[in-house]
Amino acid sequence: MGQRTPLYDTHIAAGAKMVDFGGWDMPIHYGSQIEEHHQVRRDAGMFDVSHMVVSDFRGDKVREFLKTLVANNVDKLKTPGRALYTCMLNSQGGVIDDLIIYYLNEQWFRIVSNAGTHDKDMAWMAAAAKEFGVVMSERPELAMIAVQGPHAKEKTYTALGENLREAAGSLKPFHSVTIGELMVCTTGYTGEDGFEIILPAKAAVFTWQMLAEAGVKPCGLGARDTLRLEAGMALYGSDMDETLTPFEAGLAWTVALEPSARKFVGREALEKQLATGVTRNLVGLLLEDKGVLRSHMKVFCQQGEGETTSGSFSPTLNKSIALARLPAGVAVGDRVEVDIRGKRLAAKVVKYPFARNGKSCLN
Amino acid sequence: MSKTPSDLRYTKSHEWAKKEADGTVTVGITDHAQGLLGDMVFVELPKVGMKVAAGKECGVVESVKAASDIYAPVAGEITAVNSAVSDSPESVNQDAYAAWMFKIKPASVAEVEALLDAKAYEAVVAAEAH
């Protein structure tokens, strides 16, 4: 038996099919993964993401600590509530985890990281925090619900009260606001508008039920995966890991090399890689033949061989799509071949995201 | 609970087989199998005229979650395929016993008789759950 979120019994009662995910018993779907996917692209769906790890970092030098801990620069966080997506690297430039940092005040930052990497993340961050006199505390008493979709915000106001509209209605993406015991964030993993709500575990079932009454449908991690793939968002363990730098995982945009005086862990390795040349890039693939792309399929292109890192059927495009790590030089529009169960099928290199905000991004 | 009609025969690899009056055997995947796989998005069927051995893969169903081979329950020759299923893979989720995949003219009638009955198949499913 895996770990259970406060919503476990609620999922079972709703007929969820449960699977192991990073040591947690989580709902993969409540009936139809494809319907749940469309629900989020077209209306509003909610995900129990309480398995995600919330940890708080407090101390006078917490900003200094984070400036060395991660590859993106927390100095971009100038006003309380702002959020930053970043990779945490080892000294070889490999990705230990990808995470979101929330700036609450100058003595208090919050990190939300992956469940599957919990133990190594905590050990790494605790050791680094110590040097700066920063106190790290995990917050297992908190739950997290992601409400996503074009009508997600409206339905959340209906469920949780109009004062939320006043407090959170004008937030731009990657911001947050704290209202009593709720932290409401304009972040997500679907490519749709919406909130991620961090709340006391004891309030999770009640909040979930209020959202359901407002017309927000429960959605499982299956739909979450196809939504994030369409949105071109990388998944830790599939599209990136400790053997790859952010440059090889389509995440160059999250690395802040300026100012050059900021010495973050992994910087030297990244600079060295840039100097010698990045040999592999993450690209999008659209399958032209019939079939379904999955992860770890071999890809053949003019420049050599590569591999799909995430692949699935895209309900929005009604075609199969993938992220693939291919040799440098492969360009958008190129034709490649993918080995699908022993057959070489044709695919086209495309720009990702594939789909966001209810529609295809491919022309 | 998934359904297991008592008038059909079954395999351990989750195909159902139905003896037709004309001597052919109609084949599909079970309701239990479609439930495990989830939403179907792609079905690849064998070619008519293909000779198959019992237990040989002769098609593929792919769901959002995974790909799974379809195996011939008995040896014989493929005499028909249901292209309506490859056109709408979701029909397998709607009714796995209506969404047949192909028909085989069996080499031996005894082989058909030797397939699992509903009770034996349910025992296979129950054993897999543990």
Interface residues (C-beta under 8 A of the other chain):
Chain A: K17 I28 H29 S32 Q33 I34 G222 T226 K290 G291 V292 R294 S312 F313 P315 S320 R341
Chain B: G38 D39 V41 F42 E44 V60 E62 V64 K65 A66 A67 E90 N93
